[in-house]
Amino acid sequence: MNLQKMVTTYIPQGIFIVTSRDGNKINGMTAAWVSQVSFKPTLLSVSIAPQRYTYELITNSKYFCINVLSKEHIDLAKHFGFKTGRQINKFETVAYKFAANGCPVLEDAIAYFECKLVGECEAGDHIIVIGEVVDHKILKEGKEPFIFKWEDFFGG
Ligand SMILES: Cc1cc2nc3c(=O)[nH]c(=O)nc-3n(C[C@H](O)[C@H](O)[C@H](O)COP(=O)(O)O)c2cc1C
């Protein structure tokens, strides 16, 4: 088993769509590297490669939203995870509304956490963006969050 698959298998991660809005530009990307990093205040982090279009929208707007998916929406995770919003409007075919501070919330999300950017930290080829939760909601009670399995996206 290669190291990346081993990390994914033995350090469980979820599958999320991280969204942001900068003026009239909206976008979202699939992210597995999401974590809580502080209790008071409640801070969440996402490790994002600096070349992601979503990172550009987050640094401009200072807000992002972590949309939680259930496994039945693996199609959305693939839709948001393999194409960049620099070339296509990923929301053209996806139903959404807006959270309190303007970030898109997917209609199929089971819950979301909208965050205000409070810090960034370089980590190798990624940047850890840290946000304080400013809006949050459970949209579909009782649904289990999607746990990242390597083979669901990258084969055996
Ligand atoms: C299962 C899965 C998990 C991913 N997790 C992350 C992640 O945690 N951080 C990251 O920067 N990119 C991650 N990606 C890659 C981005 O989702 C992908 O590069 C996306 O096309 C970026 O879109 P954007 O340029 O519109 O922001 C993941 C992709 C997949 C399929």
The ligand as a Tripos MOL2 file, in Angstrom:
@<TRIPOS>MOLECULE
LIG
   31    33     1     0     0
SMALL
NO_CHARGES

@<TRIPOS>ATOM
      1 C1        -11.5150   12.8730   -2.5470 C.3       1 LIG1
      2 C2        -10.8040   14.1720   -2.7830 C.ar      1 LIG1
      3 C3        -10.2800   14.8880   -1.7130 C.ar      1 LIG1
      4 C4         -9.6030   16.1010   -1.9110 C.ar      1 LIG1
      5 N1         -9.1060   16.7860   -0.8400 N.ar      1 LIG1
      6 C5         -8.4470   17.9580   -1.0430 C.ar      1 LIG1
      7 C6         -7.9320   18.7030    0.0690 C.ar      1 LIG1
      8 O1         -8.1380   18.3620    1.2430 O.2       1 LIG1
      9 N2         -7.2340   19.8400   -0.2050 N.ar      1 LIG1
     10 C7         -7.0160   20.2900   -1.4810 C.ar      1 LIG1
     11 O2         -6.3710   21.3380   -1.6840 O.2       1 LIG1
     12 N3         -7.5140   19.6100   -2.5550 N.ar      1 LIG1
     13 C8         -8.2330   18.4740   -2.3580 C.ar      1 LIG1
     14 N4         -8.7590   17.8050   -3.4310 N.ar      1 LIG1
     15 C9         -8.5470   18.3300   -4.7960 C.3       1 LIG1
     16 C10        -9.5120   19.4690   -5.1680 C.3       1 LIG1
     17 O3        -10.8420   19.1550   -4.8140 O.3       1 LIG1
     18 C11        -9.4300   19.6800   -6.6990 C.3       1 LIG1
     19 O4         -8.1190   20.0360   -7.0730 O.3       1 LIG1
     20 C12       -10.4260   20.6980   -7.2380 C.3       1 LIG1
     21 O5        -10.5260   20.5250   -8.6240 O.3       1 LIG1
     22 C13       -10.0310   22.1330   -6.9290 C.3       1 LIG1
     23 O6        -11.0290   22.9690   -7.4730 O.3       1 LIG1
     24 P1        -10.8980   24.5680   -7.6220 P.3       1 LIG1
     25 O7         -9.6710   24.8680   -8.4300 O.co2     1 LIG1
     26 O8        -12.1810   24.9280   -8.3490 O.co2     1 LIG1
     27 O9        -10.8360   25.1470   -6.2320 O.co2     1 LIG1
     28 C14        -9.4590   16.6050   -3.2430 C.ar      1 LIG1
     29 C15       -10.0110   15.8980   -4.3320 C.ar      1 LIG1
     30 C16       -10.6750   14.7010   -4.1010 C.ar      1 LIG1
     31 C17       -11.2690   13.9640   -5.2790 C.3       1 LIG1
@<TRIPOS>BOND
     1     1     2 1
     2     2     3 ar
     3     2    30 ar
     4     3     4 ar
     5     4     5 ar
     6     4    28 ar
     7     5     6 ar
     8     6     7 ar
     9     6    13 1
    10     7     8 2
    11     7     9 ar
    12     9    10 ar
    13    10    11 2
    14    10    12 ar
    15    12    13 ar
    16    13    14 ar
    17    14    15 1
    18    14    28 ar
    19    15    16 1
    20    16    17 1
    21    16    18 1
    22    18    19 1
    23    18    20 1
    24    20    21 1
    25    20    22 1
    26    22    23 1
    27    23    24 1
    28    24    25 2
    29    24    26 1
    30    24    27 1
    31    28    29 ar
    32    29    30 ar
    33    30    31 1
@<TRIPOS>SUBSTRUCTURE
     1 LIG1         1 GROUP 0 **** ****
